[in-house]
């Protein structure tokens, strides 16, 4: 199965951009965002296209078509425009929640076989109809608006790394599951509200943008993610008095499969350096002891949050972290079906070593 995943990735990477056909830019319409909805037994396909009339000037247009399958989207859309539709520059694919619940595997496998699809493409799920979400996004008059939202939140926010190569690796690889950004409309504007978690190719549940940061910590080197943490004064540990906003500067994660215990346990060590920009006025760092106590409190909080996130994934039987893949790499005889039958009872232990690099004191 791993070989299959590797070959799928290689075929996608090496076939992208191999076409030698050249098109005159002002005679074509470029599909840059596409959406999929389910309407009864049929698929509603919508695209945002860009047309170039003259140098430096472009206009975007939203086109829709219905079909029994997603595969003939472009031929049907071509009947609605005077210019040839091309999709080699497509950067975003959006699925409505009902469509994602039925399975996005056919779209993924179809794109993988298509040499025109670039590896930079992003995918996402929306709580409303994809066509309606694209109408809202198209108001920005930027055809790649949703893709750039995702890329910006990966670089500067809480989203873990993802693009088409990551999606293929998680889809075709054993012991891991797909995760995609989850979009909503808030006060007339598009908002990334967390992550959509999948089992195989079907949407299972949505997690918050806070939990997206925890997945980022647990899966790759994390930079620029943010987490708001409740703080309690020393003289009253039962009441939350204020909050501290911490921002990740850098992090590393290490996994160890401990089989020396009666029940095997996955030990997860996270080292993270954070910046604390705003702290309550009553919180002081006048001594090393005060700073050490503050770092321990932040670290303990992250440990609890990460452990709760893993427990949530286990309860939904989804594996966006790839714990199954990790155990497979440490086990001679590993079976995916057997592993996930006991996955909800899998023991994990998260340890966070946190250091504060910068801090400031002020009222929130």
N, C-alpha and C positions, 0 to 999 in steps of 0.2 A: 504493500500500500504506500509506503514511503517512496519507493521507486516510482510509482504511478504519480505521486504528488510532484516529485522532482521533474519528471518528464513533462508534466502539464505546465509547470513553471517555465521550463526551458523552451518548450514549443511556443509559449506566449511571448517570451522575451525576444526570441530570435525571429519571430515572424512579424513583429510590429515594425511597420515602416518599410517593408521589403518591396512594396509596390512601386513600380517606376512610372506609373501613370501620372501625368501632370494635368492640372486643371487651371483654367483662367479664373482668378478669384472672384471677379465681378459677374461670373456666369454660373456660380454655384451658391447654394445655401448650406452652411456648416451647422450640423447638429452638435450642440455643445452640452446640453442637458436633456435627459430623457426620463420619462416617468411611466410607471406601470400600475394600472388599477384593475380590479376585477368588477365587471358589470354583468351579473348573472353568470352565464357560462362563457362569456366572451371577455377578452382583454381590451382595455382602453389604453392605448399608447399615446403619450403626449410628448412633444419635444419643443425645446426652445432653440431656434435657429438664428444664425447671424448672417446677414447679407452685407456685402461691401459694394457701395455704389461708386465711390471714388476714394482715393488715398486718404486715410485718416478718418473716414466717416463710415460708420456701420450702424445698422438697425437690427433689432431683435424681434422675433415673431414667435408666438405660441401656436403650434399646430396639433390637432388631435385626430385620431382615427381608431376605429374598432376593428377587431379581428378575432378569429378563433385561436390564434397563436401569436406569440411575440415575434416569430421569425420573419413574417412578411411586413413588418412595420414600415421599413423604408420604401418598398414598392408602393404601398398604399399611400404613404405621405407624398410620394412623388406626383400623385394625381392631383394634389392640391396646391401645386406651386408651378410657376413658369420657369424656375431654375432647378437644375439637378441638385438633389439632396445628397450630401456627403457626410459621413460620420466619423472620419478618421481623427478629428479633433475633439471628439466627445470627452468630457471630463467628469461628468456626474450622472449617475443613474439612481433614481428615487423610486422606492416601492411603497405603496400604501400598506398599512398594517394588515388588512384582510388578504392582500396579494401575498405578503411575506409569510402569513400563517399557512398558506397553501403550498409554499415552497418556491424558492428562487433558484433552485439548482439548474433548471433548463436554461435560464438566462445566463448564469455563470458559465456553464459548459459551452453554450453557444458563443459567448464572447471569447472564451479561451481558444476556440478553434478559428476565430476570425482574425486574420493578420492585420486588419485595420484598427483593432482596438489597442490602445496604448496602455502600458502598465501603470501609468500615473492615475488612471481613472479611479474615482471614488464612488462608493455606493452608500445609500442611506435608507432609512425607514421613516415614514411620517404617520402621525396619528390621524391625519385627515386624508382626503383623496389626493393622490400625487399631482393630478392636474390642477387642483385648487391651490396646493402648495406652490406649484410652479407659477401660477398666476400672480401670487403674492411676490415671489422672488423676481419675476420678470419686471415688476415695477421699478426695480433698481436699474433697469436697462443695462444689465451686465450679464451676459449669457452664461458665464462661469461663476456666478455669484455664490451658489451653494458649494461648489467644489472649493472655492477660495475660503469660504467660511470654515470648512473642515480642515483645510491645510493650516489656516491661521490658528485654529484651536489645538492642533497637534503641536505646532511650534511654540505657541505662547499660552496655551490653556491646559485643560485637564484631559483631553483626548489622547489615548495611546496611539502609537504609530499604526497606520493602516493605509493601504492602497490595494490595487488589484492583485499584486503579488502576494501580499499578506492574506488577502481573502482566499486566493487559490491554495496557499499553504495550509490554511486552517480548514478549508473545505475538503481537500483531497487527502490531507495527512490524517493518520490515526491518532486518537487520543487528544483531540482539540476541536474547538467549535468556533464558528464565525461570530464576530461582533461588528456592528455597524453603528454610525451615529444616528440618533433619534431626533427628528425635527418636529416642532410644533409651531403654531402661529400664536403669537402673544401680542395683543394690542395692535394688530394689523401688520406685524413684522415677523419674519422668520427667526426662530430661536433653536439652537441645539440644546436639547433638554436632557441629554444623557446618552445611553447606549442601548441598542436593541441586541439582545442575546438570542442565539439560535441553537437548536439541536439539529445537526446535519444541515439541511437547507431550510428549515422551518422556524419562523419566529416563535419564541417561547415567552419571553418576558422583557420588560424594560427596566433599566436601573438608572439612578440619578447621575447628575454630572459629578457629584461628590464621589460616588462609587466608581465612576470612570477614572478619577484620579487614583483610586486604590488599585484598579487594574493596571494603570500605567506604572505604578510603583512595583507591582508584582510581575510585570512582563518585560520591562526594558529599562534603560537608563532614563530617568525622569528629569525633565527640566521645565521650570516655569508653571507647573501645576499649582493650584491653590486649594487650601482647605481651611474652613472656619472652625475653630475649636472652642468649645465652652470652657470657661475658667471658673475655678472656685477659690475663694479666699481661704487662707489657712485656718482662720478662726471659725469658719462655718463651712465644713466640707459637704454639707447636704444641699446647699443652694448654689445655683449657677448665678454668678454676679456679672459676668461680662464675657466677651469673646476675644480670641486672638486670631488674626489672619496670618497663616504661615504660607510661604511660597517656596517651592522646591527649587534649589539651585542646581543640585546634582544628586543622583542616587545610583546605587548598584544593588542588584539582588542576586543571592546565591542559594541554590537548592541542594539539599542533602537527603538521601533516602536511607533512613536509619532502620535496619532490619535486626538490630541486636536486642530490641525490646520485644516483649511478648506479642504485641501487635505492631507491625511496621508503621512508621510515622514519617511524614515528609516535613523536614525542618527547613524553614524559609528564613534566611537572614537578609535583612534590608539595612543598608547604610545610606543615610540621607542627610544632606546638608541643606538647611533651610534659612530663609531670611524672614524675620518677624518685623514687619513694618509698623504695625499698630498694636499697642498693648494697653490694657487698662491703667489708669493713673496710679492705682494702688499697688501695681506690680513693680518690684524693684530688682535691679541686678547690680547691687553695690558690692557684692562679694561673689567669690567663685562658688561658694556653697549655694547661694541663691540661684545662680545660673545653672549649676548642675541639677538642682531640684526642678527647675523649669524645664530643662531638656528631658529629664526623666518623665515628667508629666506629659509632655508632648509625645515622647516615644511610646509611652504606655497607651496613650489615646490612639495612636496610629495602629499599634498592635491589636487593640480591641476592634477597631474599625475594619482592619484587614481580615481578622478572623471572622467577623460577622459577615463580611462580603463573601468569603469562601463558603461559609455555611449556607448563605443564600443560594449560591451557585449549586451546591450539593443538593439542596432541597428541590431545586428546579431541574436537576440532572443535566445541567449545562456546564461546559468546561472551557470557558474563554481563556483561562490561564494556561491550559495545556498540561494539567497535572497528569493526565493519562499518558501523554507523550513522554513526560519526564520519567514516569514509572516504567514505561515500555523500554526506554533507553537504559534502564538499570536492571532489567529483568530478562532472563533468557527465554522463559516461556511466558508470553503475555498475550492475552486474548481480549479484544476490545469489548465484546459482549459480556464476558465474565467480570472485567474490571468495572464497567458501569453498573452492573447489577449490585455491586457492593460500594460504589462510589459515594453514596450518601453517608456511609459510615467511615469513610477514609479519615484517618487521623492526620491533622496538620498542626504545626506549631510555628507561629510567626514571632520573630524577635527583631525589634527595630533598634538600631543604634543611631541616634539622632544628635546632630550638633548644630547649634545656632551660630551662623557666620556673621550676621548683621542683625541688629535690633534697634528699635526706636521706641520711645515712650510717648504716648499721647492718648487723648480720649477718643474712643470710637464714636 
